[in-house]
C-alpha cells in the first residue's frame, strides 16, 4: 500500500513538472540579476510565481511575451520562480515586493527603476487581453492584436461611418504614415489596412462582413500553419473597421429622401 502511494505521489510530481510550460521570450530573474536587469529597460513586466508554473495564467503571460516581442524592444518580460522548499530560492525577492504566495502569480510593471512600479490589479483575471491593457494603460507602449498598428487603429475609429470624401482624405493620410514605418512587417501590415480602407470606400460596410466570412472560411480549410497565421492577422486588422452601430447608410437614406 505504501509503495503504491509513493508511486502515485511520484507520478503526480512528474506530471506537475510536465505541465510546467516554458515562457517563450521571458527572461528568468533571480536575487542575483534582478536589480541590474530591471534598470536596463524602460519598462519591465515581471511575474512572481511558483518555481514550475503552469495553467491558464502562465500561458496568458507567455502569450503576452510573444506579442510584446513582435512590437517593441522597450519592454522586458520576465519571470521569478519562488521556491518554498530546499534553499528557498528567490523567497527573499518575493518578500521584498510583498508578493502574497497564497495568491500567485504576482505581476509587476516596473518603469525604468526599482522604486517606480505598479502591481497588476488583484481583481482582474490574468488573461492576455487584460495583460495587454495593463501595459498599454500604464506606458506609451501598444501591444494590440497580432498585426495591428496603434496609429492606424486610432485613426480608423468609426471609419465606416465617415463620408466618402473623409475616407479618401484619411487614405492619403495613412499612406503618408505608412512611409514612416521602418520595420518590413509593419509596412506589410499597413498595406492591408490601406487595401481595406479602399474596399470599404468602394463597397461600403458590407465588405467588412463579407471579407470576415471569406477569411474564416479559408482559415477553416486545409491550409498551412503559416497561411492560417496570415489569415488571422488579416482578421485582426479587419476588426479595426468594425463599428458598433452603422449610421452612414441611415444618413444617406435621409439625404436621398430630402431630395
VOGU-3710 file (C-alpha; in Angstrom, 3 decimals, decimal comma):
1> xxxxxxxxxx> 0,000/0,000/0,000  2,809/2,399/0,934  4,653/1,546/-2,268  1,528/2,307/-4,289  1,078/5,647/-2,503  4,699/6,645/-3,186  4,285/5,687/-6,833  1,179/7,829/-7,111  2,887/10,802/-5,453  5,882/10,476/-7,772
11> xxxxxxxxxx> 3,605/10,323/-10,804  1,745/13,419/-9,639  5,015/15,284/-9,109  6,299/14,295/-12,536  3,012/15,340/-14,103  3,275/18,705/-12,424  6,765/19,164/-13,825  5,449/18,099/-17,215  2,743/20,745/-17,016  5,319/23,431/-16,347
21> xxxxxxxxxx> 5,193/25,376/-19,581  8,114/27,365/-20,897  7,544/31,081/-21,296  8,763/31,985/-24,764  10,788/35,185/-24,762  10,694/35,530/-20,976  13,887/36,195/-19,031  14,410/34,241/-15,808  15,383/36,567/-12,971  16,719/35,765/-9,523
31> xxxxxxxxxx> 18,101/37,536/-6,476  21,467/37,978/-8,212  20,472/39,512/-11,556  17,109/41,110/-10,721  18,190/44,698/-9,920  20,783/45,017/-12,676  18,414/43,642/-15,322  15,324/45,694/-14,453  17,104/49,055/-14,711  18,402/48,270/-18,208
41> xxxxxxxxxx> 14,938/48,557/-19,742  12,476/51,460/-19,963  9,755/49,050/-18,802  9,669/45,562/-17,328  6,725/43,256/-16,716  7,681/40,657/-14,116  5,693/37,654/-12,927  6,465/36,251/-9,480  5,208/32,673/-9,324  5,938/29,146/-8,152
51> xxxxxxxxxx> 9,165/27,599/-9,418  7,420/25,440/-12,020  4,359/27,423/-13,157  1,625/26,036/-15,375  -2,003/26,679/-16,211  -4,029/29,390/-17,949  -2,422/32,345/-16,160  1,096/31,254/-17,067  0,056/30,565/-20,665  -1,502/34,036/-20,910
61> xxxxxxxxxx> 1,739/35,589/-19,645  3,707/33,595/-22,226  1,392/34,802/-24,995  1,881/38,383/-23,814  5,636/37,869/-24,041  5,385/36,673/-27,651  3,094/39,564/-28,596  5,384/42,135/-26,961  8,482/40,863/-28,758  6,782/41,484/-32,100
71> xxxxxxxxxx> 6,080/45,164/-31,476  8,613/46,646/-29,041  12,181/46,409/-27,767  11,422/48,591/-24,761  9,597/46,048/-22,604  11,375/43,311/-20,688  9,083/40,371/-19,950  10,479/38,284/-17,118  9,669/35,661/-14,515  10,815/34,999/-10,965
81> xxxxxxxxxx> 10,378/31,443/-9,707  9,964/31,263/-5,929  10,650/28,014/-4,081  9,063/27,276/-0,719  11,331/24,282/-0,148  15,043/23,481/-0,123  17,138/26,626/-0,275  14,024/28,804/-0,681  15,343/30,358/-3,889  14,036/33,898/-4,563
91> xxxxxxxxxx> 11,818/33,808/-1,487  13,541/36,973/-0,217  12,837/38,675/-3,546  9,170/37,874/-3,212  9,088/39,231/0,349  10,847/42,397/-0,798  7,935/43,217/-3,109  5,329/41,840/-0,701  4,192/39,108/-3,055  1,407/37,069/-1,489
101> xxxxxxxxxx> 2,367/33,432/-2,050  -1,238/32,393/-1,442  -2,324/34,461/-4,460  0,308/33,624/-7,073  1,100/34,952/-9,563  2,077/38,460/-8,563  2,682/40,593/-11,651  4,527/43,917/-11,506  5,201/46,615/-14,086  8,471/48,483/-13,470
111> xxxxxxxxxx> 9,072/51,832/-15,138  12,810/52,084/-15,589  13,802/51,749/-11,946  13,165/49,585/-8,919  11,108/52,122/-6,997  8,589/53,061/-9,684  6,267/50,124/-10,235  2,626/49,064/-10,324  1,064/45,737/-9,426  -1,429/44,049/-11,722
121> xxxxxxxxxx> -4,843/44,547/-10,066  -5,854/41,562/-7,944  -9,497/41,819/-9,036  -8,642/41,244/-12,711  -8,252/37,811/-14,266  -4,804/37,143/-15,680  -5,709/36,953/-19,356  -3,861/38,036/-22,480  -6,262/40,925/-23,107  -6,058/42,175/-19,507
131> xxxxxxxxxx> -2,256/41,988/-19,526  -2,117/43,942/-22,798  -4,480/46,538/-21,364  -2,429/46,804/-18,166  0,759/47,539/-20,131  -0,883/49,855/-22,675  -2,751/51,825/-19,998  0,341/52,477/-17,913  3,031/53,003/-20,560  3,286/54,600/-24,029
141> xxxxxxxxxx> 3,657/51,082/-25,433  0,933/49,471/-27,524  0,538/45,719/-27,638  -2,553/45,045/-29,698  -3,753/42,093/-31,702  -1,102/40,496/-33,903  -0,609/42,629/-36,988  -2,375/45,700/-35,642  -0,718/49,138/-35,658  -1,723/51,634/-32,978
151> xxxxxxxxxx> -1,557/54,744/-35,159  -3,774/53,064/-37,762  -6,281/51,696/-35,240  -6,575/55,101/-33,565  -7,056/56,930/-36,875  -9,619/54,458/-38,207  -12,141/54,600/-35,381  -15,608/54,888/-36,934  -14,060/54,894/-40,439  -17,030/53,039/-41,937
161> xxxxxxxxxx> -19,393/55,843/-40,868  -17,371/58,676/-42,404  -18,475/60,139/-45,722  -16,602/59,200/-48,876  -14,576/62,419/-49,013  -13,346/61,985/-45,416  -12,437/58,373/-46,136  -10,379/59,338/-49,183  -8,581/62,049/-47,210  -7,820/59,523/-44,485
171> xxxxxxxxxx> -6,437/57,087/-47,045  -3,942/59,730/-48,172  -3,027/60,478/-44,580  -2,390/56,821/-43,742  -0,338/56,344/-46,920  1,962/59,024/-45,519  2,023/57,225/-42,166  2,985/54,020/-43,931  6,103/55,695/-45,331  7,266/56,449/-41,787
181> xxxxxxxxxx> 7,259/52,796/-40,738  10,691/51,218/-40,512  10,007/47,521/-39,951  9,173/45,449/-43,085  6,361/43,592/-41,280  4,779/46,876/-40,222  4,938/48,065/-43,839  3,197/44,869/-44,937  0,509/45,232/-42,279  -0,052/48,868/-43,234
191> xxxxxxxxxx> -0,720/47,793/-46,828  -3,504/45,509/-45,584  -5,092/48,423/-43,704  -5,000/50,609/-46,814  -6,430/47,880/-49,056  -9,333/47,501/-46,618  -9,804/51,270/-46,436  -10,166/51,442/-50,206  -12,509/48,446/-50,336  -14,804/49,941/-47,702
201> xxxxxxxxxx> -14,779/53,263/-49,525  -15,807/51,482/-52,745  -18,253/48,878/-51,428  -19,351/50,131/-48,026  -19,538/48,315/-44,702  -20,817/45,146/-46,345  -17,195/44,489/-47,316  -16,244/44,029/-43,633  -18,906/41,367/-43,135  -18,226/39,549/-46,414
211> xxxxxxxxxx> -14,450/39,626/-46,032  -14,701/38,313/-42,470  -16,747/35,338/-43,690  -14,303/34,704/-46,551  -11,227/34,753/-44,313  -12,844/32,497/-41,693  -13,856/30,046/-44,421  -10,299/29,932/-45,774  -8,836/29,571/-42,288  -11,112/26,602/-41,560
221> xxxxxxxxxx> -9,915/24,835/-44,700  -6,814/22,780/-45,327  -4,103/25,430/-45,209  -0,610/25,538/-43,751  0,117/26,935/-40,293  1,824/29,941/-41,886  -1,240/30,625/-44,044  -3,531/30,375/-41,019  -1,402/32,931/-39,205  -1,559/35,241/-42,229
231> xxxxxxxxxx> -5,349/34,908/-42,380  -5,686/35,555/-38,640  -3,534/38,670/-38,992  -5,902/39,977/-41,674  -8,895/39,183/-39,466  -7,270/41,112/-36,619  -6,742/44,155/-38,837  -10,285/43,894/-40,184  -11,607/44,239/-36,618  -10,280/47,820/-36,569
241> xxxxxxxxxx> -13,001/48,721/-39,088  -15,891/47,180/-37,197  -18,431/49,628/-35,733  -20,999/49,003/-33,010  -23,628/50,972/-34,940  -23,647/51,701/-38,653  -25,024/55,195/-39,222  -23,651/56,071/-42,662  -26,390/54,234/-44,529  -29,111/55,946/-42,451
251> xxxxxxxxx> -27,674/59,373/-43,226  -27,522/58,641/-46,954  -31,136/57,410/-46,986  -32,257/60,564/-45,192  -30,376/62,746/-47,699  -31,995/60,951/-50,640  -35,445/61,296/-49,061  -34,997/65,044/-48,661  -34,068/65,333/-52,346
//
